[in-house]
């Protein structure tokens, strides 16, 4: 699972949610899909945490302090 991309895992998670919400699965299949969904969710959370840490490093000031800024598309330039 380590070689997976965030977007791929997010799609898998969304698919698992749709399948579970359909209500057409046996209990055993529901548990398997739920378990896979939890793995996908954990992967996505880990990747988002890693991305947040990278952003913090990029915003770190020369004096070692962090400058917090609200994200806005105008700040991308």
Beta strands, then each sheet from edge to edge (+ up, - down):
end
